[in-house]
Amino acid sequence: MGRSRRGVMSERLKFELADELGIGDVVRRDGGYFGNVPSRDCGNLVRLAIERAERTIADGR
């Protein structure tokens, strides 16, 4: 197995979105680990990331 997986989102973006959703403190408390974040909040984080990406594409950046 030894292959490492590269994430799609940067750590900075993950924390920025987590802060926007009000769950940044949970992630920071667990040392940057998103495993203890409820799945609903993770889904909201992904939804927010997709919305932001779509806006960026629409704005032509």
C-alpha distance matrix in Angstrom:
0.0 3.8 5.6 8.6 10.7 14.4 17.0 19.9 22.5 23.4 23.7 27.4 27.7 25.9 28.4 31.3 30.7 30.2 33.5 35.2 34.2 35.4 32.1 31.4 32.8 30.4 27.4 29.1 30.1 26.5 25.5 24.1 22.0 22.5 21.4 25.0 26.5 27.9 26.3 29.6 29.6 26.0 27.4 30.4 28.4 26.6 30.0 31.6 29.0 29.6 33.3 33.2 31.2 33.8 36.6 35.3 35.1 38.5 40.0 38.8 37.0
3.8 0.0 3.8 6.4 9.6 12.9 15.8 19.0 21.3 21.6 21.9 25.5 26.3 24.7 27.0 29.9 29.8 29.3 32.4 34.3 33.7 34.7 31.4 30.3 31.7 29.6 26.4 27.6 28.8 25.4 23.9 22.6 21.0 22.0 21.3 24.9 26.5 28.3 27.1 30.3 29.8 26.3 27.9 30.6 28.2 26.7 30.2 31.4 28.5 29.5 33.2 32.6 30.7 33.5 36.1 34.5 34.5 38.1 39.2 37.9 35.8
5.6 3.8 0.0 3.8 6.5 9.6 12.8 15.7 18.3 18.9 19.6 23.2 23.6 22.4 25.0 27.6 27.4 27.3 30.4 32.0 31.6 32.9 29.9 28.8 30.6 28.7 25.3 26.7 28.3 25.0 23.5 21.6 20.2 20.9 20.6 24.4 25.4 27.2 25.7 28.7 28.1 24.4 25.8 28.4 25.9 24.0 27.5 28.6 25.6 26.3 30.0 29.4 27.3 30.1 32.7 31.0 30.9 34.5 35.6 34.3 32.2
8.6 6.4 3.8 0.0 3.8 6.5 9.6 12.9 15.1 15.3 15.9 19.5 20.1 18.9 21.3 24.0 24.0 23.9 26.9 28.6 28.4 29.6 26.7 25.3 27.2 25.5 22.0 23.2 25.1 22.0 20.2 18.2 17.1 17.9 18.1 21.8 22.7 24.8 23.5 26.4 25.3 21.7 23.4 25.7 22.9 21.3 24.9 25.7 22.6 23.8 27.3 26.5 24.6 27.6 30.0 28.3 28.5 32.1 33.0 31.8 29.6
10.7 9.6 6.5 3.8 0.0 3.8 6.4 9.4 11.9 12.8 13.8 17.4 17.4 16.2 19.0 21.4 21.0 21.3 24.4 25.8 25.5 27.1 24.3 23.2 25.4 23.8 20.3 21.9 24.1 21.1 19.6 17.0 15.9 15.9 16.5 20.2 20.5 22.4 20.8 23.4 22.4 18.7 20.1 22.3 19.7 17.8 21.3 22.2 19.1 20.1 23.7 23.0 21.1 24.0 26.5 25.0 25.1 28.7 29.8 28.7 26.6
14.4 12.9 9.6 6.5 3.8 0.0 3.8 6.6 8.9 9.6 11.2 14.4 14.4 13.8 16.8 18.8 18.7 19.4 22.4 23.6 23.7 25.5 23.0 21.6 24.2 23.1 19.5 20.8 23.5 21.0 19.1 16.2 15.8 15.7 17.1 20.6 20.4 22.5 21.0 23.2 21.7 18.1 19.4 21.2 18.1 16.4 19.7 20.1 16.8 17.9 21.4 20.2 18.2 21.4 23.6 21.8 22.1 25.7 26.6 25.5 23.2
17.0 15.8 12.8 9.6 6.4 3.8 0.0 3.8 5.6 7.0 8.7 11.9 11.2 10.4 13.6 15.5 15.1 15.9 18.9 20.0 20.1 21.9 19.7 18.4 21.2 20.2 16.7 18.4 21.2 19.0 17.5 14.1 13.8 13.1 14.9 18.2 17.5 19.5 18.0 19.9 18.3 14.7 16.0 17.5 14.4 12.7 16.2 16.4 13.2 14.6 18.0 16.9 15.3 18.5 20.7 19.2 19.9 23.3 24.1 23.5 21.2
19.9 19.0 15.7 12.9 9.4 6.6 3.8 0.0 3.8 6.7 9.5 11.7 10.1 10.0 13.6 14.6 13.8 15.5 18.4 18.7 19.1 21.4 19.7 18.7 22.0 21.3 18.0 19.9 22.9 21.1 19.8 16.1 16.1 14.7 16.8 19.8 18.4 20.1 18.2 19.5 17.9 14.4 15.0 16.1 13.1 10.9 13.9 14.0 10.5 11.4 14.8 13.7 11.7 14.9 17.1 15.6 16.1 19.6 20.6 19.9 17.9
22.5 21.3 18.3 15.1 11.9 8.9 5.6 3.8 0.0 3.8 6.5 8.2 6.3 6.5 10.1 10.9 10.4 12.2 14.9 15.3 16.0 18.3 16.8 15.5 18.8 18.6 15.4 17.0 20.3 18.9 17.5 13.8 14.4 13.1 15.9 18.4 16.7 18.7 17.4 18.3 16.1 13.0 14.1 14.5 11.0 9.8 12.7 12.0 8.5 10.6 13.4 11.8 10.7 14.3 15.8 14.4 15.8 18.9 19.4 19.3 16.9
23.4 21.6 18.9 15.3 12.8 9.6 7.0 6.7 3.8 0.0 3.8 5.3 5.2 6.4 8.8 9.9 10.8 12.3 14.3 15.4 16.7 18.4 16.9 14.8 17.9 18.1 14.7 15.4 19.0 17.9 15.9 12.4 13.8 13.4 16.6 19.0 17.6 20.2 19.5 20.5 17.8 15.1 16.8 16.8 13.1 12.7 15.6 14.2 11.0 13.7 16.0 13.6 13.0 16.8 17.6 15.8 17.6 20.8 20.7 20.5 17.5
23.7 21.9 19.6 15.9 13.8 11.2 8.7 9.5 6.5 3.8 0.0 3.8 5.4 5.1 6.3 8.5 10.0 10.4 12.3 14.2 15.3 16.3 14.4 11.9 14.6 14.9 11.4 11.8 15.3 14.4 12.2 8.8 10.8 10.9 14.4 16.4 15.3 18.3 18.3 19.5 16.5 14.2 16.6 16.5 12.7 13.4 16.5 14.9 12.4 15.6 17.7 15.5 15.6 19.3 20.0 18.5 20.7 23.6 23.3 23.5 20.6
27.4 25.5 23.2 19.5 17.4 14.4 11.9 11.7 8.2 5.3 3.8 0.0 3.8 5.5 5.3 6.1 8.7 9.8 10.6 12.3 14.3 15.2 14.2 11.3 14.2 15.4 12.4 12.2 16.0 15.9 13.8 10.7 13.3 13.3 17.0 18.4 16.9 19.8 20.1 20.6 17.3 15.6 17.8 16.9 13.1 14.2 16.7 14.4 12.2 15.6 16.9 14.2 14.8 18.5 18.5 16.9 19.6 22.2 21.4 21.9 18.8
27.7 26.3 23.6 20.1 17.4 14.4 11.2 10.1 6.3 5.2 5.4 3.8 0.0 3.8 5.4 4.9 6.1 8.4 9.8 10.4 12.3 14.0 13.4 11.3 14.8 15.7 13.0 13.8 17.4 17.3 15.9 12.4 14.2 13.2 16.8 18.2 16.1 18.5 18.2 18.3 15.2 13.4 15.0 13.9 10.2 11.0 13.2 10.7 8.4 11.9 13.1 10.5 11.3 14.9 15.0 13.8 16.5 19.0 18.6 19.3 16.5
25.9 24.7 22.4 18.9 16.2 13.8 10.4 10.0 6.5 6.4 5.1 5.5 3.8 0.0 3.8 5.5 5.3 6.0 8.6 9.9 10.6 12.1 10.6 9.0 12.4 12.6 9.8 11.3 14.7 14.2 13.3 9.6 10.8 9.4 13.1 14.4 12.3 14.9 14.7 15.3 12.1 10.1 12.3 11.7 7.9 9.2 12.0 10.3 8.5 12.1 13.8 12.1 13.1 16.4 17.0 16.4 18.9 21.3 21.3 22.2 19.7
28.4 27.0 25.0 21.3 19.0 16.8 13.6 13.6 10.1 8.8 6.3 5.3 5.4 3.8 0.0 3.8 5.4 4.9 6.0 8.5 9.7 10.2 8.9 6.2 9.4 10.5 8.0 8.6 12.2 12.5 11.5 8.4 10.6 9.9 13.7 14.3 12.4 15.3 16.0 16.4 12.8 11.8 14.5 13.2 9.8 12.1 14.5 12.2 11.3 15.1 16.1 14.1 15.8 19.1 19.0 18.5 21.4 23.5 23.1 24.3 21.6
31.3 29.9 27.6 24.0 21.4 18.8 15.5 14.6 10.9 9.9 8.5 6.1 4.9 5.5 3.8 0.0 3.8 5.5 5.2 6.3 8.8 9.9 10.0 7.8 11.3 13.0 11.2 11.7 15.2 16.0 15.1 12.1 14.3 13.2 17.0 17.3 14.9 17.3 17.8 17.4 13.7 13.2 15.1 13.1 9.9 12.2 13.7 10.7 10.1 13.8 14.0 11.7 13.8 16.9 16.3 15.9 19.1 20.8 20.2 21.7 19.1
30.7 29.8 27.4 24.0 21.0 18.7 15.1 13.8 10.4 10.8 10.0 8.7 6.1 5.3 5.4 3.8 0.0 3.8 5.4 4.9 6.2 8.6 8.7 8.0 11.8 12.7 11.2 12.8 15.9 16.4 16.3 13.0 14.3 12.2 15.6 16.0 13.0 14.7 14.8 14.0 10.6 10.1 11.6 9.3 6.3 8.9 10.1 7.2 7.3 11.0 11.2 9.8 12.2 14.9 14.7 15.0 17.9 19.5 19.4 21.2 19.1
30.2 29.3 27.3 23.9 21.3 19.4 15.9 15.5 12.2 12.3 10.4 9.8 8.4 6.0 4.9 5.5 3.8 0.0 3.8 5.4 5.1 6.1 5.1 4.6 8.3 8.9 7.8 9.8 12.5 13.1 13.5 10.6 11.7 9.6 13.0 12.7 9.8 11.9 12.9 12.4 8.6 8.8 11.2 9.3 6.7 10.0 11.7 9.6 10.2 13.8 14.3 13.3 15.7 18.3 18.3 18.8 21.6 23.2 23.2 25.0 22.9
33.5 32.4 30.4 26.9 24.4 22.4 18.9 18.4 14.9 14.3 12.3 10.6 9.8 8.6 6.0 5.2 5.4 3.8 0.0 3.8 5.4 4.9 5.8 4.4 7.5 9.6 9.3 10.0 12.7 14.3 14.5 12.3 14.0 12.7 16.0 15.3 12.6 14.7 16.1 15.2 11.5 12.3 14.5 12.1 9.9 13.3 14.4 11.6 12.6 16.2 15.9 14.5 17.3 19.9 19.2 19.6 22.8 24.1 23.6 25.6 23.4
35.2 34.3 32.0 28.6 25.8 23.6 20.0 18.7 15.3 15.4 14.2 12.3 10.4 9.9 8.5 6.3 4.9 5.4 3.8 0.0 3.8 5.5 7.7 7.8 10.9 12.6 12.5 13.7 16.3 17.7 18.1 15.5 16.9 14.9 18.1 17.5 14.2 15.6 16.4 14.7 11.3 12.4 13.7 10.5 9.0 12.2 12.3 9.2 10.9 14.1 13.2 12.1 15.3 17.4 16.4 17.3 20.6 21.3 21.0 23.4 21.6
34.2 33.7 31.6 28.4 25.5 23.7 20.1 19.1 16.0 16.7 15.3 14.3 12.3 10.6 9.7 8.8 6.2 5.1 5.4 3.8 0.0 3.8 5.7 7.5 10.3 11.0 11.5 13.5 15.5 16.6 17.7 15.3 15.9 13.3 16.0 15.0 11.5 12.2 13.1 11.2 7.8 9.8 11.0 7.9 7.3 11.0 11.0 8.8 11.2 14.1 13.5 13.4 16.5 18.2 17.9 19.3 22.1 22.9 23.1 25.5 24.0
35.4 34.7 32.9 29.6 27.1 25.5 21.9 21.4 18.3 18.4 16.3 15.2 14.0 12.1 10.2 9.9 8.6 6.1 4.9 5.5 3.8 0.0 3.8 5.8 7.4 8.7 10.1 11.6 13.0 14.8 16.2 14.5 15.3 13.4 15.9 14.2 11.2 12.4 14.3 12.8 9.4 11.7 13.6 11.0 10.3 14.1 14.6 12.6 14.6 17.7 17.3 16.9 19.9 21.9 21.4 22.5 25.5 26.3 26.3 28.7 26.9
32.1 31.4 29.9 26.7 24.3 23.0 19.7 19.7 16.8 16.9 14.4 14.2 13.4 10.6 8.9 10.0 8.7 5.1 5.8 7.7 5.7 3.8 0.0 3.8 5.4 5.4 6.7 8.9 10.1 11.3 13.0 11.3 11.7 9.8 12.2 10.5 7.7 9.6 11.9 11.3 7.8 9.5 12.3 10.6 9.5 13.2 14.5 13.1 14.5 17.8 18.1 17.8 20.3 22.6 22.6 23.5 26.3 27.6 27.7 29.8 27.8
31.4 30.3 28.8 25.3 23.2 21.6 18.4 18.7 15.5 14.8 11.9 11.3 11.3 9.0 6.2 7.8 8.0 4.6 4.4 7.8 7.5 5.8 3.8 0.0 3.8 5.4 5.2 6.1 8.5 10.0 10.7 8.9 10.5 9.6 12.7 11.6 9.6 12.4 14.5 14.4 10.7 11.5 14.5 13.0 10.8 14.2 16.1 14.1 14.7 18.3 18.8 17.7 20.1 22.8 22.7 22.9 25.9 27.5 27.3 29.0 26.7
32.8 31.7 30.6 27.2 25.4 24.2 21.2 22.0 18.8 17.9 14.6 14.2 14.8 12.4 9.4 11.3 11.8 8.3 7.5 10.9 10.3 7.4 5.4 3.8 0.0 3.8 5.5 5.1 5.9 8.6 9.9 9.5 11.0 10.9 13.4 11.5 10.3 13.2 16.0 16.2 12.8 14.0 17.2 15.9 14.2 17.6 19.5 17.7 18.5 22.0 22.5 21.5 23.9 26.6 26.4 26.6 29.7 31.2 30.9 32.7 30.3
30.4 29.6 28.7 25.5 23.8 23.1 20.2 21.3 18.6 18.1 14.9 15.4 15.7 12.6 10.5 13.0 12.7 8.9 9.6 12.6 11.0 8.7 5.4 5.4 3.8 0.0 3.8 5.6 5.2 6.4 8.9 8.6 8.7 8.3 10.1 7.8 7.0 10.1 13.1 13.9 11.0 11.9 15.4 14.8 13.4 16.6 18.8 17.7 18.5 21.8 22.7 22.2 24.3 26.9 27.2 27.6 30.3 32.0 32.2 33.8 31.6
27.4 26.4 25.3 22.0 20.3 19.5 16.7 18.0 15.4 14.7 11.4 12.4 13.0 9.8 8.0 11.2 11.2 7.8 9.3 12.5 11.5 10.1 6.7 5.2 5.5 3.8 0.0 3.8 5.5 5.3 6.5 5.0 5.6 5.7 8.5 7.6 7.1 10.8 13.1 14.4 11.3 11.0 14.7 14.5 12.3 15.1 17.7 16.7 16.7 20.1 21.4 20.6 22.3 25.2 25.7 25.7 28.3 30.3 30.4 31.7 29.3
29.1 27.6 26.7 23.2 21.9 20.8 18.4 19.9 17.0 15.4 11.8 12.2 13.8 11.3 8.6 11.7 12.8 9.8 10.0 13.7 13.5 11.6 8.9 6.1 5.1 5.6 3.8 0.0 3.8 5.3 5.0 5.1 7.5 9.0 11.7 10.8 10.8 14.5 16.9 18.1 14.8 14.7 18.3 17.7 15.3 18.1 20.7 19.2 19.0 22.6 23.7 22.4 24.1 27.3 27.4 27.0 29.9 32.0 31.6 32.9 30.1
30.1 28.8 28.3 25.1 24.1 23.5 21.2 22.9 20.3 19.0 15.3 16.0 17.4 14.7 12.2 15.2 15.9 12.5 12.7 16.3 15.5 13.0 10.1 8.5 5.9 5.2 5.5 3.8 0.0 3.8 5.5 7.4 8.5 10.2 11.8 10.0 10.9 14.3 17.3 18.7 15.8 16.1 19.8 19.5 17.6 20.5 23.0 21.8 22.0 25.5 26.6 25.6 27.4 30.4 30.6 30.5 33.3 35.3 35.1 36.5 33.8
26.5 25.4 25.0 22.0 21.1 21.0 19.0 21.1 18.9 17.9 14.4 15.9 17.3 14.2 12.5 16.0 16.4 13.1 14.3 17.7 16.6 14.8 11.3 10.0 8.6 6.4 5.3 5.3 3.8 0.0 3.8 5.7 5.4 7.8 8.8 7.7 9.6 13.1 15.7 17.8 15.3 14.9 18.7 19.1 17.1 19.5 22.4 21.7 21.5 24.8 26.4 25.6 27.0 30.0 30.7 30.5 33.0 35.2 35.3 36.4 33.8
25.5 23.9 23.5 20.2 19.6 19.1 17.5 19.8 17.5 15.9 12.2 13.8 15.9 13.3 11.5 15.1 16.3 13.5 14.5 18.1 17.7 16.2 13.0 10.7 9.9 8.9 6.5 5.0 5.5 3.8 0.0 3.8 5.5 8.8 10.6 10.7 12.2 15.9 18.0 20.1 17.4 16.4 20.2 20.5 17.9 20.0 23.1 22.1 21.3 24.7 26.5 25.2 26.3 29.6 30.2 29.5 32.0 34.5 34.4 35.2 32.3
24.1 22.6 21.6 18.2 17.0 16.2 14.1 16.1 13.8 12.4 8.8 10.7 12.4 9.6 8.4 12.1 13.0 10.6 12.3 15.5 15.3 14.5 11.3 8.9 9.5 8.6 5.0 5.1 7.4 5.7 3.8 0.0 3.8 6.4 9.1 10.0 10.6 14.3 15.9 17.8 14.9 13.5 17.2 17.5 14.6 16.5 19.7 18.7 17.6 21.0 22.9 21.6 22.6 25.9 26.6 25.9 28.3 30.9 30.8 31.6 28.8
22.0 21.0 20.2 17.1 15.9 15.8 13.8 16.1 14.4 13.8 10.8 13.3 14.2 10.8 10.6 14.3 14.3 11.7 14.0 16.9 15.9 15.3 11.7 10.5 11.0 8.7 5.6 7.5 8.5 5.4 5.5 3.8 0.0 3.8 5.6 7.0 8.4 11.9 13.3 15.9 13.6 11.9 15.5 16.6 14.1 15.7 19.1 18.8 17.9 20.9 23.1 22.4 23.2 26.3 27.4 27.0 29.1 31.7 32.1 32.8 30.3
22.5 22.0 20.9 17.9 15.9 15.7 13.1 14.7 13.1 13.4 10.9 13.3 13.2 9.4 9.9 13.2 12.2 9.6 12.7 14.9 13.3 13.4 9.8 9.6 10.9 8.3 5.7 9.0 10.2 7.8 8.8 6.4 3.8 0.0 3.8 5.5 5.4 8.8 9.7 12.2 10.0 8.1 11.8 13.0 10.8 12.4 15.7 15.7 15.2 18.0 20.2 19.9 20.8 23.7 25.0 25.0 26.9 29.3 30.0 30.9 28.7
21.4 21.3 20.6 18.1 16.5 17.1 14.9 16.8 15.9 16.6 14.4 17.0 16.8 13.1 13.7 17.0 15.6 13.0 16.0 18.1 16.0 15.9 12.2 12.7 13.4 10.1 8.5 11.7 11.8 8.8 10.6 9.1 5.6 3.8 0.0 3.8 5.6 8.0 8.9 12.1 11.1 9.3 12.6 14.6 13.2 14.3 17.5 18.2 17.9 20.2 22.6 22.8 23.5 26.2 27.8 28.0 29.6 32.0 33.0 33.9 31.9
25.0 24.9 24.4 21.8 20.2 20.6 18.2 19.8 18.4 19.0 16.4 18.4 18.2 14.4 14.3 17.3 16.0 12.7 15.3 17.5 15.0 14.2 10.5 11.6 11.5 7.8 7.6 10.8 10.0 7.7 10.7 10.0 7.0 5.5 3.8 0.0 3.8 6.3 8.8 11.4 10.3 9.8 13.3 14.6 13.8 15.7 18.4 18.9 19.2 21.8 23.7 23.9 25.2 27.7 29.0 29.5 31.4 33.4 34.3 35.6 33.6
26.5 26.5 25.4 22.7 20.5 20.4 17.5 18.4 16.7 17.6 15.3 16.9 16.1 12.3 12.4 14.9 13.0 9.8 12.6 14.2 11.5 11.2 7.7 9.6 10.3 7.0 7.1 10.8 10.9 9.6 12.2 10.6 8.4 5.4 5.6 3.8 0.0 3.8 6.4 8.3 6.5 6.6 10.1 11.0 10.3 12.6 15.0 15.4 16.1 18.7 20.3 20.7 22.2 24.5 25.7 26.4 28.5 30.2 31.2 32.7 30.9
27.9 28.3 27.2 24.8 22.4 22.5 19.5 20.1 18.7 20.2 18.3 19.8 18.5 14.9 15.3 17.3 14.7 11.9 14.7 15.6 12.2 12.4 9.6 12.4 13.2 10.1 10.8 14.5 14.3 13.1 15.9 14.3 11.9 8.8 8.0 6.3 3.8 0.0 3.8 5.4 5.4 6.4 8.8 10.0 10.7 12.7 14.4 15.5 16.8 18.7 20.2 21.3 22.9 24.6 26.0 27.2 29.0 30.5 31.8 33.4 32.1
26.3 27.1 25.7 23.5 20.8 21.0 18.0 18.2 17.4 19.5 18.3 20.1 18.2 14.7 16.0 17.8 14.8 12.9 16.1 16.4 13.1 14.3 11.9 14.5 16.0 13.1 13.1 16.9 17.3 15.7 18.0 15.9 13.3 9.7 8.9 8.8 6.4 3.8 0.0 3.8 5.4 4.9 6.1 8.5 9.6 10.5 12.2 14.1 15.1 16.5 18.3 19.8 21.0 22.5 24.3 25.6 26.9 28.4 30.1 31.6 30.5
29.6 30.3 28.7 26.4 23.4 23.2 19.9 19.5 18.3 20.5 19.5 20.6 18.3 15.3 16.4 17.4 14.0 12.4 15.2 14.7 11.2 12.8 11.3 14.4 16.2 13.9 14.4 18.1 18.7 17.8 20.1 17.8 15.9 12.2 12.1 11.4 8.3 5.4 3.8 0.0 3.8 5.5 5.1 6.2 8.6 10.0 10.5 12.3 14.2 15.4 16.4 18.3 20.0 21.0 22.6 24.3 25.8 26.8 28.5 30.4 29.6
29.6 29.8 28.1 25.3 22.4 21.7 18.3 17.9 16.1 17.8 16.5 17.3 15.2 12.1 12.8 13.7 10.6 8.6 11.5 11.3 7.8 9.4 7.8 10.7 12.8 11.0 11.3 14.8 15.8 15.3 17.4 14.9 13.6 10.0 11.1 10.3 6.5 5.4 5.4 3.8 0.0 3.8 5.3 4.9 6.1 8.7 9.7 10.3 12.2 14.2 15.1 16.3 18.3 19.8 20.9 22.4 24.3 25.5 26.7 28.7 27.5
26.0 26.3 24.4 21.7 18.7 18.1 14.7 14.4 13.0 15.1 14.2 15.6 13.4 10.1 11.8 13.2 10.1 8.8 12.3 12.4 9.8 11.7 9.5 11.5 14.0 11.9 11.0 14.7 16.1 14.9 16.4 13.5 11.9 8.1 9.3 9.8 6.6 6.4 4.9 5.5 3.8 0.0 3.8 5.4 4.9 6.3 8.6 9.8 10.5 12.4 14.3 15.3 16.5 18.4 20.0 21.1 22.7 24.3 25.7 27.2 25.9
27.4 27.9 25.8 23.4 20.1 19.4 16.0 15.0 14.1 16.8 16.6 17.8 15.0 12.3 14.5 15.1 11.6 11.2 14.5 13.7 11.0 13.6 12.3 14.5 17.2 15.4 14.7 18.3 19.8 18.7 20.2 17.2 15.5 11.8 12.6 13.3 10.1 8.8 6.1 5.1 5.3 3.8 0.0 3.8 5.3 5.1 6.1 8.6 9.8 10.6 12.3 14.2 15.3 16.5 18.4 19.9 21.1 22.5 24.3 25.9 25.1
30.4 30.6 28.4 25.7 22.3 21.2 17.5 16.1 14.5 16.8 16.5 16.9 13.9 11.7 13.2 13.1 9.3 9.3 12.1 10.5 7.9 11.0 10.6 13.0 15.9 14.8 14.5 17.7 19.5 19.1 20.5 17.5 16.6 13.0 14.6 14.6 11.0 10.0 8.5 6.2 4.9 5.4 3.8 0.0 3.8 5.4 4.9 6.1 8.5 9.8 10.4 12.2 14.1 15.2 16.4 18.2 19.9 20.9 22.4 24.4 23.6
28.4 28.2 25.9 22.9 19.7 18.1 14.4 13.1 11.0 13.1 12.7 13.1 10.2 7.9 9.8 9.9 6.3 6.7 9.9 9.0 7.3 10.3 9.5 10.8 14.2 13.4 12.3 15.3 17.6 17.1 17.9 14.6 14.1 10.8 13.2 13.8 10.3 10.7 9.6 8.6 6.1 4.9 5.3 3.8 0.0 3.8 5.5 5.1 6.2 8.7 9.9 10.6 12.3 14.3 15.4 16.5 18.5 20.0 21.1 22.8 21.4
26.6 26.7 24.0 21.3 17.8 16.4 12.7 10.9 9.8 12.7 13.4 14.2 11.0 9.2 12.1 12.2 8.9 10.0 13.3 12.2 11.0 14.1 13.2 14.2 17.6 16.6 15.1 18.1 20.5 19.5 20.0 16.5 15.7 12.4 14.3 15.7 12.6 12.7 10.5 10.0 8.7 6.3 5.1 5.4 3.8 0.0 3.8 5.4 5.0 6.2 8.6 9.8 10.5 12.3 14.2 15.2 16.5 18.2 19.9 21.2 20.1
30.0 30.2 27.5 24.9 21.3 19.7 16.2 13.9 12.7 15.6 16.5 16.7 13.2 12.0 14.5 13.7 10.1 11.7 14.4 12.3 11.0 14.6 14.5 16.1 19.5 18.8 17.7 20.7 23.0 22.4 23.1 19.7 19.1 15.7 17.5 18.4 15.0 14.4 12.2 10.5 9.7 8.6 6.1 4.9 5.5 3.8 0.0 3.8 5.4 5.2 6.2 8.6 9.9 10.6 12.4 14.2 15.4 16.4 18.3 20.1 19.6
31.6 31.4 28.6 25.7 22.2 20.1 16.4 14.0 12.0 14.2 14.9 14.4 10.7 10.3 12.2 10.7 7.2 9.6 11.6 9.2 8.8 12.6 13.1 14.1 17.7 17.7 16.7 19.2 21.8 21.7 22.1 18.7 18.8 15.7 18.2 18.9 15.4 15.5 14.1 12.3 10.3 9.8 8.6 6.1 5.1 5.4 3.8 0.0 3.8 5.4 5.1 6.1 8.6 9.9 10.6 12.3 14.3 15.2 16.4 18.5 17.6
29.0 28.5 25.6 22.6 19.1 16.8 13.2 10.5 8.5 11.0 12.4 12.2 8.4 8.5 11.3 10.1 7.3 10.2 12.6 10.9 11.2 14.6 14.5 14.7 18.5 18.5 16.7 19.0 22.0 21.5 21.3 17.6 17.9 15.2 17.9 19.2 16.1 16.8 15.1 14.2 12.2 10.5 9.8 8.5 6.2 5.0 5.4 3.8 0.0 3.8 5.5 5.1 6.2 8.6 9.9 10.5 12.4 14.2 15.3 16.7 15.4
29.6 29.5 26.3 23.8 20.1 17.9 14.6 11.4 10.6 13.7 15.6 15.6 11.9 12.1 15.1 13.8 11.0 13.8 16.2 14.1 14.1 17.7 17.8 18.3 22.0 21.8 20.1 22.6 25.5 24.8 24.7 21.0 20.9 18.0 20.2 21.8 18.7 18.7 16.5 15.4 14.2 12.4 10.6 9.8 8.7 6.2 5.2 5.4 3.8 0.0 3.8 5.4 5.0 6.1 8.6 9.8 10.5 12.1 14.1 15.4 14.9
33.3 33.2 30.0 27.3 23.7 21.4 18.0 14.8 13.4 16.0 17.7 16.9 13.1 13.8 16.1 14.0 11.2 14.3 15.9 13.2 13.5 17.3 18.1 18.8 22.5 22.7 21.4 23.7 26.6 26.4 26.5 22.9 23.1 20.2 22.6 23.7 20.3 20.2 18.3 16.4 15.1 14.3 12.3 10.4 9.9 8.6 6.2 5.1 5.5 3.8 0.0 3.8 5.5 5.1 6.2 8.6 9.9 10.5 12.2 14.3 14.2
33.2 32.6 29.4 26.5 23.0 20.2 16.9 13.7 11.8 13.6 15.5 14.2 10.5 12.1 14.1 11.7 9.8 13.3 14.5 12.1 13.4 16.9 17.8 17.7 21.5 22.2 20.6 22.4 25.6 25.6 25.2 21.6 22.4 19.9 22.8 23.9 20.7 21.3 19.8 18.3 16.3 15.3 14.2 12.2 10.6 9.8 8.6 6.1 5.1 5.4 3.8 0.0 3.8 5.5 5.1 6.2 8.7 9.8 10.5 12.5 11.6
31.2 30.7 27.3 24.6 21.1 18.2 15.3 11.7 10.7 13.0 15.6 14.8 11.3 13.1 15.8 13.8 12.2 15.7 17.3 15.3 16.5 19.9 20.3 20.1 23.9 24.3 22.3 24.1 27.4 27.0 26.3 22.6 23.2 20.8 23.5 25.2 22.2 22.9 21.0 20.0 18.3 16.5 15.3 14.1 12.3 10.5 9.9 8.6 6.2 5.0 5.5 3.8 0.0 3.8 5.4 5.0 6.2 8.6 9.8 10.7 9.9
33.8 33.5 30.1 27.6 24.0 21.4 18.5 14.9 14.3 16.8 19.3 18.5 14.9 16.4 19.1 16.9 14.9 18.3 19.9 17.4 18.2 21.9 22.6 22.8 26.6 26.9 25.2 27.3 30.4 30.0 29.6 25.9 26.3 23.7 26.2 27.7 24.5 24.6 22.5 21.0 19.8 18.4 16.5 15.2 14.3 12.3 10.6 9.9 8.6 6.1 5.1 5.5 3.8 0.0 3.8 5.4 5.1 6.1 8.5 9.9 10.5
36.6 36.1 32.7 30.0 26.5 23.6 20.7 17.1 15.8 17.6 20.0 18.5 15.0 17.0 19.0 16.3 14.7 18.3 19.2 16.4 17.9 21.4 22.6 22.7 26.4 27.2 25.7 27.4 30.6 30.7 30.2 26.6 27.4 25.0 27.8 29.0 25.7 26.0 24.3 22.6 20.9 20.0 18.4 16.4 15.4 14.2 12.4 10.6 9.9 8.6 6.2 5.1 5.4 3.8 0.0 3.8 5.4 5.0 6.0 8.6 9.1
35.3 34.5 31.0 28.3 25.0 21.8 19.2 15.6 14.4 15.8 18.5 16.9 13.8 16.4 18.5 15.9 15.0 18.8 19.6 17.3 19.3 22.5 23.5 22.9 26.6 27.6 25.7 27.0 30.5 30.5 29.5 25.9 27.0 25.0 28.0 29.5 26.4 27.2 25.6 24.3 22.4 21.1 19.9 18.2 16.5 15.2 14.2 12.3 10.5 9.8 8.6 6.2 5.0 5.4 3.8 0.0 3.8 5.5 5.1 6.3 5.7
35.1 34.5 30.9 28.5 25.1 22.1 19.9 16.1 15.8 17.6 20.7 19.6 16.5 18.9 21.4 19.1 17.9 21.6 22.8 20.6 22.1 25.5 26.3 25.9 29.7 30.3 28.3 29.9 33.3 33.0 32.0 28.3 29.1 26.9 29.6 31.4 28.5 29.0 26.9 25.8 24.3 22.7 21.1 19.9 18.5 16.5 15.4 14.3 12.4 10.5 9.9 8.7 6.2 5.1 5.4 3.8 0.0 3.8 5.4 5.1 6.1
38.5 38.1 34.5 32.1 28.7 25.7 23.3 19.6 18.9 20.8 23.6 22.2 19.0 21.3 23.5 20.8 19.5 23.2 24.1 21.3 22.9 26.3 27.6 27.5 31.2 32.0 30.3 32.0 35.3 35.2 34.5 30.9 31.7 29.3 32.0 33.4 30.2 30.5 28.4 26.8 25.5 24.3 22.5 20.9 20.0 18.2 16.4 15.2 14.2 12.1 10.5 9.8 8.6 6.1 5.0 5.5 3.8 0.0 3.8 5.4 7.9
40.0 39.2 35.6 33.0 29.8 26.6 24.1 20.6 19.4 20.7 23.3 21.4 18.6 21.3 23.1 20.2 19.4 23.2 23.6 21.0 23.1 26.3 27.7 27.3 30.9 32.2 30.4 31.6 35.1 35.3 34.4 30.8 32.1 30.0 33.0 34.3 31.2 31.8 30.1 28.5 26.7 25.7 24.3 22.4 21.1 19.9 18.3 16.4 15.3 14.1 12.2 10.5 9.8 8.5 6.0 5.1 5.4 3.8 0.0 3.8 5.7
38.8 37.9 34.3 31.8 28.7 25.5 23.5 19.9 19.3 20.5 23.5 21.9 19.3 22.2 24.3 21.7 21.2 25.0 25.6 23.4 25.5 28.7 29.8 29.0 32.7 33.8 31.7 32.9 36.5 36.4 35.2 31.6 32.8 30.9 33.9 35.6 32.7 33.4 31.6 30.4 28.7 27.2 25.9 24.4 22.8 21.2 20.1 18.5 16.7 15.4 14.3 12.5 10.7 9.9 8.6 6.3 5.1 5.4 3.8 0.0 3.8
37.0 35.8 32.2 29.6 26.6 23.2 21.2 17.9 16.9 17.5 20.6 18.8 16.5 19.7 21.6 19.1 19.1 22.9 23.4 21.6 24.0 26.9 27.8 26.7 30.3 31.6 29.3 30.1 33.8 33.8 32.3 28.8 30.3 28.7 31.9 33.6 30.9 32.1 30.5 29.6 27.5 25.9 25.1 23.6 21.4 20.1 19.6 17.6 15.4 14.9 14.2 11.6 9.9 10.5 9.1 5.7 6.1 7.9 5.7 3.8 0.0
